[in-house]
Amino acid sequence: MGASYIPVDHAPSLVPISGTQVRQHPLTNWHYIPPLCVLCAFLAQNIQVNRR
């Protein structure tokens, strides 16, 4: 395929948080969740997970 690895934020300085941290504490890290389309998907997934 010819793909090459390009590190973007190797030492998390541009975005100092992980996806796991956002999922564990979504309200605390709300400002890291992108605008509407991703936000809606995030909420829908978490509502389904919490219903189980």
CHARMM-style PDB file with segment names, atoms N, HN, CA, C and O in Angstrom:
ATOM      1  N   MET     1       0.805  -1.190   0.000  1.00  0.00      PROA
ATOM      2  CA  MET     1       0.000   0.000   0.000  1.00  0.00      PROA
ATOM      3  C   MET     1       0.852   1.259   0.000  1.00  0.00      PROA
ATOM      4  O   MET     1       0.390   2.314  -0.434  1.00  0.00      PROA
ATOM      5  N   GLY     2       2.059   1.170   0.467  1.00  0.00      PROA
ATOM      6  HN  GLY     2       2.435   0.313   0.820  1.00  0.00      PROA
ATOM      7  CA  GLY     2       2.939   2.333   0.470  1.00  0.00      PROA
ATOM      8  C   GLY     2       2.661   3.319   1.593  1.00  0.00      PROA
ATOM      9  O   GLY     2       3.102   4.466   1.529  1.00  0.00      PROA
ATOM     10  N   ALA     3       1.938   2.890   2.618  1.00  0.00      PROA
ATOM     11  HN  ALA     3       1.580   1.958   2.670  1.00  0.00      PROA
ATOM     12  CA  ALA     3       1.632   3.799   3.732  1.00  0.00      PROA
ATOM     13  C   ALA     3       2.849   3.975   4.623  1.00  0.00      PROA
ATOM     14  O   ALA     3       3.621   3.034   4.810  1.00  0.00      PROA
ATOM     15  N   SER     4       3.029   5.151   5.168  1.00  0.00      PROA
ATOM     16  HN  SER     4       2.403   5.915   5.017  1.00  0.00      PROA
ATOM     17  CA  SER     4       4.103   5.386   6.129  1.00  0.00      PROA
ATOM     18  C   SER     4       3.546   6.001   7.402  1.00  0.00      PROA
ATOM     19  O   SER     4       2.553   6.728   7.388  1.00  0.00      PROA
ATOM     20  N   TYR     5       4.214   5.690   8.493  1.00  0.00      PROA
ATOM     21  HN  TYR     5       5.021   5.100   8.504  1.00  0.00      PROA
ATOM     22  CA  TYR     5       3.815   6.199   9.802  1.00  0.00      PROA
ATOM     23  C   TYR     5       4.265   7.643   9.945  1.00  0.00      PROA
ATOM     24  O   TYR     5       5.436   7.956   9.733  1.00  0.00      PROA
ATOM     25  N   ILE     6       3.344   8.518  10.302  1.00  0.00      PROA
ATOM     26  HN  ILE     6       2.392   8.263  10.475  1.00  0.00      PROA
ATOM     27  CA  ILE     6       3.664   9.924  10.532  1.00  0.00      PROA
ATOM     28  C   ILE     6       3.139  10.289  11.917  1.00  0.00      PROA
ATOM     29  O   ILE     6       1.932  10.455  12.086  1.00  0.00      PROA
ATOM     30  N   PRO     7       4.024  10.418  12.918  1.00  0.00      PROA
ATOM     31  CA  PRO     7       3.555  10.779  14.255  1.00  0.00      PROA
ATOM     32  C   PRO     7       3.038  12.215  14.264  1.00  0.00      PROA
ATOM     33  O   PRO     7       3.699  13.118  13.751  1.00  0.00      PROA
ATOM     34  N   VAL     8       1.877  12.424  14.839  1.00  0.00      PROA
ATOM     35  HN  VAL     8       1.340  11.690  15.256  1.00  0.00      PROA
ATOM     36  CA  VAL     8       1.282  13.758  14.858  1.00  0.00      PROA
ATOM     37  C   VAL     8       1.483  14.421  16.211  1.00  0.00      PROA
ATOM     38  O   VAL     8       1.931  15.566  16.282  1.00  0.00      PROA
ATOM     39  N   ASP     9       1.160  13.723  17.267  1.00  0.00      PROA
ATOM     40  HN  ASP     9       0.797  12.793  17.210  1.00  0.00      PROA
ATOM     41  CA  ASP     9       1.292  14.285  18.611  1.00  0.00      PROA
ATOM     42  C   ASP     9       1.902  13.214  19.507  1.00  0.00      PROA
ATOM     43  O   ASP     9       1.268  12.728  20.444  1.00  0.00      PROA
ATOM     44  N   HSD    10       3.149  12.855  19.199  1.00  0.00      PROA
ATOM     45  HN  HSD    10       3.664  13.249  18.438  1.00  0.00      PROA
ATOM     46  CA  HSD    10       3.806  11.722  19.854  1.00  0.00      PROA
ATOM     47  C   HSD    10       3.806  11.860  21.378  1.00  0.00      PROA
ATOM     48  O   HSD    10       3.356  10.949  22.074  1.00  0.00      PROA
ATOM     49  N   ALA    11       4.287  12.949  21.894  1.00  0.00      PROA
ATOM     50  HN  ALA    11       4.653  13.689  21.329  1.00  0.00      PROA
ATOM     51  CA  ALA    11       4.192  13.229  23.337  1.00  0.00      PROA
ATOM     52  C   ALA    11       2.960  14.107  23.487  1.00  0.00      PROA
ATOM     53  O   ALA    11       3.015  15.293  23.160  1.00  0.00      PROA
ATOM     54  N   PRO    12       1.860  13.565  23.969  1.00  0.00      PROA
ATOM     55  CA  PRO    12       0.580  14.281  23.922  1.00  0.00      PROA
ATOM     56  C   PRO    12       0.641  15.692  24.486  1.00  0.00      PROA
ATOM     57  O   PRO    12       0.364  15.922  25.663  1.00  0.00      PROA
ATOM     58  N   SER    13       1.000  16.612  23.639  1.00  0.00      PROA
ATOM     59  HN  SER    13       1.225  16.425  22.683  1.00  0.00      PROA
ATOM     60  CA  SER    13       1.064  18.006  24.056  1.00  0.00      PROA
ATOM     61  C   SER    13      -0.010  18.844  23.354  1.00  0.00      PROA
ATOM     62  O   SER    13      -0.510  19.816  23.920  1.00  0.00      PROA
ATOM     63  N   LEU    14      -0.360  18.465  22.121  1.00  0.00      PROA
ATOM     64  HN  LEU    14       0.046  17.675  21.662  1.00  0.00      PROA
ATOM     65  CA  LEU    14      -1.421  19.191  21.424  1.00  0.00      PROA
ATOM     66  C   LEU    14      -2.783  18.840  22.001  1.00  0.00      PROA
ATOM     67  O   LEU    14      -3.621  19.718  22.208  1.00  0.00      PROA
ATOM     68  N   VAL    15      -3.004  17.558  22.259  1.00  0.00      PROA
ATOM     69  HN  VAL    15      -2.324  16.845  22.090  1.00  0.00      PROA
ATOM     70  CA  VAL    15      -4.244  17.075  22.870  1.00  0.00      PROA
ATOM     71  C   VAL    15      -3.830  16.212  24.057  1.00  0.00      PROA
ATOM     72  O   VAL    15      -3.575  15.020  23.888  1.00  0.00      PROA
ATOM     73  N   PRO    16      -3.757  16.792  25.259  1.00  0.00      PROA
ATOM     74  CA  PRO    16      -3.190  16.073  26.408  1.00  0.00      PROA
ATOM     75  C   PRO    16      -4.168  15.131  27.110  1.00  0.00      PROA
ATOM     76  O   PRO    16      -4.276  15.143  28.336  1.00  0.00      PROA
ATOM     77  N   ILE    17      -4.877  14.317  26.331  1.00  0.00      PROA
ATOM     78  HN  ILE    17      -4.789  14.307  25.335  1.00  0.00      PROA
ATOM     79  CA  ILE    17      -5.850  13.404  26.921  1.00  0.00      PROA
ATOM     80  C   ILE    17      -6.029  12.200  26.007  1.00  0.00      PROA
ATOM     81  O   ILE    17      -5.796  12.293  24.802  1.00  0.00      PROA
ATOM     82  N   SER    18      -6.435  11.082  26.569  1.00  0.00      PROA
ATOM     83  HN  SER    18      -6.624  11.006  27.548  1.00  0.00      PROA
ATOM     84  CA  SER    18      -6.668   9.882  25.760  1.00  0.00      PROA
ATOM     85  C   SER    18      -8.162   9.659  25.581  1.00  0.00      PROA
ATOM     86  O   SER    18      -8.977  10.218  26.315  1.00  0.00      PROA
ATOM     87  N   GLY    19      -8.510   8.844  24.606  1.00  0.00      PROA
ATOM     88  HN  GLY    19      -7.848   8.390  24.010  1.00  0.00      PROA
ATOM     89  CA  GLY    19      -9.913   8.499  24.389  1.00  0.00      PROA
ATOM     90  C   GLY    19     -10.502   7.787  25.594  1.00  0.00      PROA
ATOM     91  O   GLY    19     -11.675   7.972  25.918  1.00  0.00      PROA
ATOM     92  N   THR    20      -9.694   6.977  26.255  1.00  0.00      PROA
ATOM     93  HN  THR    20      -8.741   6.827  25.992  1.00  0.00      PROA
ATOM     94  CA  THR    20     -10.157   6.271  27.456  1.00  0.00      PROA
ATOM     95  C   THR    20     -10.554   7.263  28.534  1.00  0.00      PROA
ATOM     96  O   THR    20     -11.586   7.096  29.183  1.00  0.00      PROA
ATOM     97  N   GLN    21      -9.749   8.287  28.730  1.00  0.00      PROA
ATOM     98  HN  GLN    21      -8.910   8.423  28.203  1.00  0.00      PROA
ATOM     99  CA  GLN    21     -10.064   9.301  29.744  1.00  0.00      PROA
ATOM    100  C   GLN    21     -11.355  10.044  29.403  1.00  0.00      PROA
ATOM    101  O   GLN    21     -12.153  10.344  30.291  1.00  0.00      PROA
ATOM    102  N   VAL    22     -11.557  10.338  28.128  1.00  0.00      PROA
ATOM    103  HN  VAL    22     -10.908  10.094  27.407  1.00  0.00      PROA
ATOM    104  CA  VAL    22     -12.784  11.023  27.714  1.00  0.00      PROA
ATOM    105  C   VAL    22     -13.989  10.130  27.970  1.00  0.00      PROA
ATOM    106  O   VAL    22     -15.014  10.600  28.464  1.00  0.00      PROA
ATOM    107  N   ARG    23     -13.874   8.831  27.634  1.00  0.00      PROA
ATOM    108  HN  ARG    23     -13.041   8.450  27.233  1.00  0.00      PROA
ATOM    109  CA  ARG    23     -14.993   7.912  27.860  1.00  0.00      PROA
ATOM    110  C   ARG    23     -15.276   7.706  29.340  1.00  0.00      PROA
ATOM    111  O   ARG    23     -16.436   7.573  29.729  1.00  0.00      PROA
ATOM    112  N   GLN    24     -14.245   7.677  30.170  1.00  0.00      PROA
ATOM    113  HN  GLN    24     -13.302   7.785  29.854  1.00  0.00      PROA
ATOM    114  CA  GLN    24     -14.436   7.460  31.598  1.00  0.00      PROA
ATOM    115  C   GLN    24     -15.068   8.661  32.286  1.00  0.00      PROA
ATOM    116  O   GLN    24     -15.856   8.498  33.217  1.00  0.00      PROA
ATOM    117  N   HSD    25     -14.731   9.861  31.837  1.00  0.00      PROA
ATOM    118  HN  HSD    25     -14.091   9.994  31.081  1.00  0.00      PROA
ATOM    119  CA  HSD    25     -15.225  11.089  32.458  1.00  0.00      PROA
ATOM    120  C   HSD    25     -15.680  12.081  31.387  1.00  0.00      PROA
ATOM    121  O   HSD    25     -15.061  13.130  31.211  1.00  0.00      PROA
ATOM    122  N   PRO    26     -16.764  11.751  30.668  1.00  0.00      PROA
ATOM    123  CA  PRO    26     -17.162  12.586  29.529  1.00  0.00      PROA
ATOM    124  C   PRO    26     -17.540  14.016  29.909  1.00  0.00      PROA
ATOM    125  O   PRO    26     -17.218  14.942  29.165  1.00  0.00      PROA
ATOM    126  N   LEU    27     -18.200  14.223  31.021  1.00  0.00      PROA
ATOM    127  HN  LEU    27     -18.461  13.470  31.626  1.00  0.00      PROA
ATOM    128  CA  LEU    27     -18.602  15.587  31.370  1.00  0.00      PROA
ATOM    129  C   LEU    27     -17.410  16.447  31.755  1.00  0.00      PROA
ATOM    130  O   LEU    27     -17.361  17.630  31.420  1.00  0.00      PROA
ATOM    131  N   THR    28     -16.463  15.866  32.449  1.00  0.00      PROA
ATOM    132  HN  THR    28     -16.503  14.905  32.721  1.00  0.00      PROA
ATOM    133  CA  THR    28     -15.256  16.608  32.821  1.00  0.00      PROA
ATOM    134  C   THR    28     -14.453  16.996  31.582  1.00  0.00      PROA
ATOM    135  O   THR    28     -13.854  18.070  31.538  1.00  0.00      PROA
ATOM    136  N   ASN    29     -14.442  16.127  30.583  1.00  0.00      PROA
ATOM    137  HN  ASN    29     -14.929  15.254  30.619  1.00  0.00      PROA
ATOM    138  CA  ASN    29     -13.632  16.339  29.383  1.00  0.00      PROA
ATOM    139  C   ASN    29     -14.470  16.713  28.166  1.00  0.00      PROA
ATOM    140  O   ASN    29     -14.048  16.502  27.029  1.00  0.00      PROA
ATOM    141  N   TRP    30     -15.636  17.259  28.398  1.00  0.00      PROA
ATOM    142  HN  TRP    30     -15.979  17.430  29.321  1.00  0.00      PROA
ATOM    143  CA  TRP    30     -16.586  17.578  27.336  1.00  0.00      PROA
ATOM    144  C   TRP    30     -15.961  18.442  26.245  1.00  0.00      PROA
ATOM    145  O   TRP    30     -16.274  18.274  25.067  1.00  0.00      PROA
ATOM    146  N   HSD    31     -15.081  19.364  26.629  1.00  0.00      PROA
ATOM    147  HN  HSD    31     -14.826  19.500  27.586  1.00  0.00      PROA
ATOM    148  CA  HSD    31     -14.483  20.287  25.643  1.00  0.00      PROA
ATOM    149  C   HSD    31     -13.554  19.574  24.660  1.00  0.00      PROA
ATOM    150  O   HSD    31     -13.157  20.168  23.658  1.00  0.00      PROA
ATOM    151  N   TYR    32     -13.200  18.327  24.920  1.00  0.00      PROA
ATOM    152  HN  TYR    32     -13.522  17.844  25.735  1.00  0.00      PROA
ATOM    153  CA  TYR    32     -12.378  17.568  23.978  1.00  0.00      PROA
ATOM    154  C   TYR    32     -13.221  16.813  22.953  1.00  0.00      PROA
ATOM    155  O   TYR    32     -12.686  16.302  21.970  1.00  0.00      PROA
ATOM    156  N   ILE    33     -14.539  16.739  23.174  1.00  0.00      PROA
ATOM    157  HN  ILE    33     -14.973  17.155  23.973  1.00  0.00      PROA
ATOM    158  CA  ILE    33     -15.406  16.015  22.244  1.00  0.00      PROA
ATOM    159  C   ILE    33     -15.757  16.951  21.096  1.00  0.00      PROA
ATOM    160  O   ILE    33     -16.272  18.044  21.333  1.00  0.00      PROA
ATOM    161  N   PRO    34     -15.487  16.543  19.844  1.00  0.00      PROA
ATOM    162  CA  PRO    34     -15.724  17.399  18.684  1.00  0.00      PROA
ATOM    163  C   PRO    34     -17.208  17.772  18.500  1.00  0.00      PROA
ATOM    164  O   PRO    34     -18.081  17.261  19.201  1.00  0.00      PROA
ATOM    165  N   PRO    35     -17.459  18.650  17.566  1.00  0.00      PROA
ATOM    166  CA  PRO    35     -18.816  19.162  17.344  1.00  0.00      PROA
ATOM    167  C   PRO    35     -19.883  18.097  17.085  1.00  0.00      PROA
ATOM    168  O   PRO    35     -19.642  16.894  17.195  1.00  0.00      PROA
ATOM    169  N   LEU    36     -21.015  18.569  16.755  1.00  0.00      PROA
ATOM    170  HN  LEU    36     -21.211  19.545  16.666  1.00  0.00      PROA
ATOM    171  CA  LEU    36     -22.295  17.869  16.746  1.00  0.00      PROA
ATOM    172  C   LEU    36     -22.294  16.435  16.233  1.00  0.00      PROA
ATOM    173  O   LEU    36     -22.792  15.553  16.933  1.00  0.00      PROA
ATOM    174  N   CYS    37     -21.763  16.161  15.054  1.00  0.00      PROA
ATOM    175  HN  CYS    37     -21.359  16.877  14.486  1.00  0.00      PROA
ATOM    176  CA  CYS    37     -21.892  14.814  14.487  1.00  0.00      PROA
ATOM    177  C   CYS    37     -21.207  13.767  15.362  1.00  0.00      PROA
ATOM    178  O   CYS    37     -21.777  12.701  15.598  1.00  0.00      PROA
ATOM    179  N   VAL    38     -20.020  14.041  15.839  1.00  0.00      PROA
ATOM    180  HN  VAL    38     -19.557  14.906  15.648  1.00  0.00      PROA
ATOM    181  CA  VAL    38     -19.312  13.098  16.694  1.00  0.00      PROA
ATOM    182  C   VAL    38     -19.956  13.066  18.072  1.00  0.00      PROA
ATOM    183  O   VAL    38     -20.055  12.006  18.689  1.00  0.00      PROA
ATOM    184  N   LEU    39     -20.388  14.208  18.548  1.00  0.00      PROA
ATOM    185  HN  LEU    39     -20.307  15.069  18.046  1.00  0.00      PROA
ATOM    186  CA  LEU    39     -21.034  14.303  19.851  1.00  0.00      PROA
ATOM    187  C   LEU    39     -22.289  13.445  19.909  1.00  0.00      PROA
ATOM    188  O   LEU    39     -22.513  12.750  20.901  1.00  0.00      PROA
ATOM    189  N   CYS    40     -23.104  13.481  18.872  1.00  0.00      PROA
ATOM    190  HN  CYS    40     -22.922  14.045  18.067  1.00  0.00      PROA
ATOM    191  CA  CYS    40     -24.326  12.676  18.826  1.00  0.00      PROA
ATOM    192  C   CYS    40     -23.998  11.185  18.845  1.00  0.00      PROA
ATOM    193  O   CYS    40     -24.654  10.417  19.549  1.00  0.00      PROA
ATOM    194  N   ALA    41     -23.002  10.774  18.087  1.00  0.00      PROA
ATOM    195  HN  ALA    41     -22.469  11.397  17.515  1.00  0.00      PROA
ATOM    196  CA  ALA    41     -22.605   9.367  18.064  1.00  0.00      PROA
ATOM    197  C   ALA    41     -22.078   8.943  19.430  1.00  0.00      PROA
ATOM    198  O   ALA    41     -22.372   7.842  19.896  1.00  0.00      PROA
ATOM    199  N   PHE    42     -21.303   9.806  20.071  1.00  0.00      PROA
ATOM    200  HN  PHE    42     -21.064  10.700  19.692  1.00  0.00      PROA
ATOM    201  CA  PHE    42     -20.763   9.520  21.397  1.00  0.00      PROA
ATOM    202  C   PHE    42     -21.887   9.329  22.410  1.00  0.00      PROA
ATOM    203  O   PHE    42     -21.865   8.380  23.193  1.00  0.00      PROA
ATOM    204  N   LEU    43     -22.858  10.219  22.395  1.00  0.00      PROA
ATOM    205  HN  LEU    43     -22.876  10.990  21.758  1.00  0.00      PROA
ATOM    206  CA  LEU    43     -23.977  10.125  23.329  1.00  0.00      PROA
ATOM    207  C   LEU    43     -24.805   8.870  23.076  1.00  0.00      PROA
ATOM    208  O   LEU    43     -25.193   8.184  24.021  1.00  0.00      PROA
ATOM    209  N   ALA    44     -25.075   8.569  21.825  1.00  0.00      PROA
ATOM    210  HN  ALA    44     -24.760   9.126  21.057  1.00  0.00      PROA
ATOM    211  CA  ALA    44     -25.870   7.384  21.483  1.00  0.00      PROA
ATOM    212  C   ALA    44     -25.172   6.115  21.950  1.00  0.00      PROA
ATOM    213  O   ALA    44     -25.819   5.214  22.483  1.00  0.00      PROA
ATOM    214  N   GLN    45     -23.876   6.034  21.758  1.00  0.00      PROA
ATOM    215  HN  GLN    45     -23.350   6.766  21.325  1.00  0.00      PROA
ATOM    216  CA  GLN    45     -23.121   4.850  22.168  1.00  0.00      PROA
ATOM    217  C   GLN    45     -23.144   4.714  23.685  1.00  0.00      PROA
ATOM    218  O   GLN    45     -23.330   3.610  24.199  1.00  0.00      PROA
ATOM    219  N   ASN    46     -22.963   5.794  24.397  1.00  0.00      PROA
ATOM    220  HN  ASN    46     -22.813   6.690  23.980  1.00  0.00      PROA
ATOM    221  CA  ASN    46     -22.929   5.727  25.855  1.00  0.00      PROA
ATOM    222  C   ASN    46     -24.300   5.443  26.451  1.00  0.00      PROA
ATOM    223  O   ASN    46     -24.386   4.798  27.496  1.00  0.00      PROA
ATOM    224  N   ILE    47     -25.349   5.896  25.833  1.00  0.00      PROA
ATOM    225  HN  ILE    47     -25.279   6.421  24.984  1.00  0.00      PROA
ATOM    226  CA  ILE    47     -26.687   5.587  26.305  1.00  0.00      PROA
ATOM    227  C   ILE    47     -26.934   4.088  26.161  1.00  0.00      PROA
ATOM    228  O   ILE    47     -27.481   3.466  27.072  1.00  0.00      PROA
ATOM    229  N   GLN    48     -26.542   3.498  25.031  1.00  0.00      PROA
ATOM    230  HN  GLN    48     -26.099   4.003  24.291  1.00  0.00      PROA
ATOM    231  CA  GLN    48     -26.715   2.068  24.801  1.00  0.00      PROA
ATOM    232  C   GLN    48     -25.884   1.249  25.788  1.00  0.00      PROA
ATOM    233  O   GLN    48     -26.370   0.248  26.316  1.00  0.00      PROA
ATOM    234  N   VAL    49     -24.656   1.651  26.040  1.00  0.00      PROA
ATOM    235  HN  VAL    49     -24.261   2.464  25.611  1.00  0.00      PROA
ATOM    236  CA  VAL    49     -23.773   0.922  26.951  1.00  0.00      PROA
ATOM    237  C   VAL    49     -24.330   0.977  28.362  1.00  0.00      PROA
ATOM    238  O   VAL    49     -24.323  -0.029  29.070  1.00  0.00      PROA
ATOM    239  N   ASN    50     -24.810   2.135  28.777  1.00  0.00      PROA
ATOM    240  HN  ASN    50     -24.816   2.953  28.202  1.00  0.00      PROA
ATOM    241  CA  ASN    50     -25.316   2.294  30.149  1.00  0.00      PROA
ATOM    242  C   ASN    50     -26.641   1.609  30.374  1.00  0.00      PROA
ATOM    243  O   ASN    50     -27.011   1.358  31.521  1.00  0.00      PROA
ATOM    244  N   ARG    51     -27.369   1.297  29.321  1.00  0.00      PROA
ATOM    245  HN  ARG    51     -27.069   1.501  28.389  1.00  0.00      PROA
ATOM    246  CA  ARG    51     -28.649   0.588  29.458  1.00  0.00      PROA
ATOM    247  C   ARG    51     -28.444  -0.894  29.750  1.00  0.00      PROA
ATOM    248  O   ARG    51     -29.335  -1.548  30.291  1.00  0.00      PROA
ATOM    249  N   ARG    52     -27.291  -1.423  29.401  1.00  0.00      PROA
ATOM    250  HN  ARG    52     -26.567  -0.892  28.961  1.00  0.00      PROA
ATOM    251  CA  ARG    52     -27.018  -2.864  29.568  1.00  0.00      PROA
ATOM    252  C   ARG    52     -26.756  -3.210  31.001  1.00  0.00      PROA
ATOM    253  OT1 ARG    52     -26.509  -4.373  31.320  1.00  0.00      PROA
TER     254      ARG     52
END
